[in-house]
Amino acid sequence: MNSGDKSGVFALFRQSGSAALYSKDSSSAVQGFVFNTLGLVFDSHSCPAGGFPVSMRFTPQFLEDLRARLPVSEVVGKRVKLKRAGKEWKGLSPFHQEKTPSFTVNDQKGFYHDFSSGKHGNIFDFIMETEGVGFVEAVERIAAMAGVALPAVTPDAARHEQRRKTLYEVMELAAKFFADTLTSRSGARARGYLADRGISGATQLQFRMGYAPPDRFALKEHLGGLGVSVDDMIEARLLSAGDDIPVPYDRFRDRVMFPITDQRNRIIAFGGRAMEKDAPAKYLNSADGVLFHKGDNLYNQAMARQAVRDGAPVIVAEGYVDVIALVGAGFPGAVAPLGTALTENQLALLWRMADEPVLCFDGDGAGQRAALRAASLALPHLKPGKSLRFAMMPEGQDPDDLARSGGRAALDEVFAAARPLADVVWAMATEGVDFATPERRAALEARLGDLMREIGDEVVRRYYRQDFAERLRRMFAPETTGTGGGYGGPRNGFRNESARRFPARNGPGSAMRPGGRGGLSTAAFALGRGPYQAMSPQLANSPLIRGQRSTLSRREALILQSLLNHPWLLQDHLEEAAKLELAHPDSVKLREGIIAAFAQYGATDDSEAERSRIADWLARNGFSKQIQMVESTLTTRNVWGAEAGAAREDVLATWHQLVALHRQSHALLRELKDAEQALGHENTEAHVAWLQDVKARLAAADGLEALIEGFGESSGRFRA
């Protein structure tokens, strides 16, 4: 570029997937110099006062870190409604009006593609395209989303990046020295160790393994002979240096060497395994420095990312040798932390590669404690679809041992049995605790509540609460072994979840027919017939028995009111609403009308106009009677989240609660019918316990519904 060109236009090449940057500020003072760094030529017209190009503020490493922290779907999802489609996401194009989704997002590959317009790019491109901003502002917005501080704009930034480039070259020279030494006469012992571990020569080449000789200055003298300065060696963390060390010396001595690469497969550090048994540290990593931060990287991350794109699962092991063994056994997506417990940044890297990475832990007590720590780390960062699974190795074996003794088949078996994160969180609260007293059970409930509050995402937290409420119910359900009452205690959270032991049933609504009782049919237990006449008031008054002759229930009225006042709910919950069991025929009719009106007038940005048009359509098409029925059912008091004017988050929370309670109530009423019929057929202790349990759960559901309705009153949002 000609530095006298008044256009002030310069381009930043696409490095680390960053988008091209164009500056069109022709008002900048001409300072008459060209800034040439890393092969980039910057025109001084595009610089701020002082002549430094603002683009150099963002190094390739910084941009890559941002991309690693934020999945493309998270950035795009703030503007485009995305739906999962296999390994990708799909939605309507933000660049071109269309009715059939042609816009795709691939988190693993880090890009979006719009088939309707041909536009393609990464998170920076998307912000620039959709928000009409330049590259710098796009980076600033992405950094704000990721919660990352922006690097300061200083003239040292370019020199710093050039320094990094030099250090990468130094690390390459060091890796070649270690690899050459491994194949030399002095590397014979290290080669023997690797052969004993089943690591072939081909595998050594694949992972660029090497050997650091025992001499204190072997690497230092070799690199010095190639023109590398001692300062560069120290900054690359290849030498041990300090105020108390008069002469810097090699950090790695008499160790098998494992190069550690970044996401672009550049060597940024080394790990060394000691050959001597009495070495102070069996494994030694490079110290943190300019290139390397151990909590921000994973061993084998570059090769694993490519393998995952080709369909391999992400497996997280403890160390280098475990990863190498897993790759050799057919799991190329294996990675490992770098000498520390899993960190938040490493967790973000894992989720960028896969939705549910599998974490491997030894089967002993230390392994289980490590699994619990990883589960605790993950809770605040859970998102819909993002979780972990936990594979516990057979006691006394690690992945390397298992790969050598049982091969892929043995590993497949362990990974297939990997437990979901929810099981491990449950174990955090229940493992090794006796819940024989009410106070201890109350303490468990409080502990679970504390764990749930650690989950940052509202939707994930809600489903965890539902899951653990069900586990609590099963754990403390009365035992029904026929020997008396009592409560079942917890089973091992990793291995054996407790289950209710009520007699098996054929399915919803089916009667129980123990053998040897004369072959009574389901029809024999109908209302008013059969040996058990005293049907409970709960069942007799339920819509299940009264059927469509029943009056409209309050819960059905609230569900319909939510749809009438907030038809936008159908954008994401249409199928859910359409499949709800509604007892009253007018409820069914009104729901069908709302869905038909939504199909004609819904999915607009103006929710109030949408509601008004749908209400007009319903009135014109003969639904006034049904709407009046809903209103008359709700004359006493209302639920704030179902009313017009409620905040979106209140509406969603109310909808989810109403639907969950409605489904639970219908399922419990069907089970109540089964239990009463079974007791009528055979009056056993087990059947009595079953009936009592169902009634208790119905009462709990009713109490929860009352609590939800009381929310509006206690929060000041209640409306009479």
Secondary structure by P-SEA (a helix, b strand, c coil): ccccccccbbbbcccccccbbbbccccccccbbbbbcccbbbbccccccccccccccccaaaaaaaaaaccaaaaaaacccccccccbbbbcccccccccccbbbbccccccccccccccccaaaaaaaaacccaaaaaaaaaaaacccccccccaaaaaaaaaaaaaaaaaaaaaaaaaaaacccaaaaaaaaaaacccaaaaaaabbbbbcccccaaaaaaaaacccaaaaaaacccccccccccccccccccbbbbbbcccccccbbbbbbcccccccccccccccccccccccccaaaaaaaaaaabbbbbbbccaaaaaaaaaaccccccccccccccaaaaaaaaaaccbbbbbbcccaaaaaaaaaaaaaaccccccccbbbbbbccccccaaaaaaaccaaaaaaaaaacccaaaaaaaacccccccccaaaaaaaaaaaaaaaaacccaaaaaaaaaaaaaaaaaaacccccccbbbbbcccccccbbbbbbccccccccbbbbccccccccccccccccccccccccccccccccccccccccaaaaaaaaaaaaccccccccaaaaaacccccaaaaaaaaaaaaaaacccccccaaaaaaaaaaaaaaacaaaaaaaaaaaacccccccccccccaaaaaaaaaaaaaaaaaaaaaaaaaaaaaaaaaacccaaaaaaaaaaaaaaaaaaaaaaaaaacccccccccc
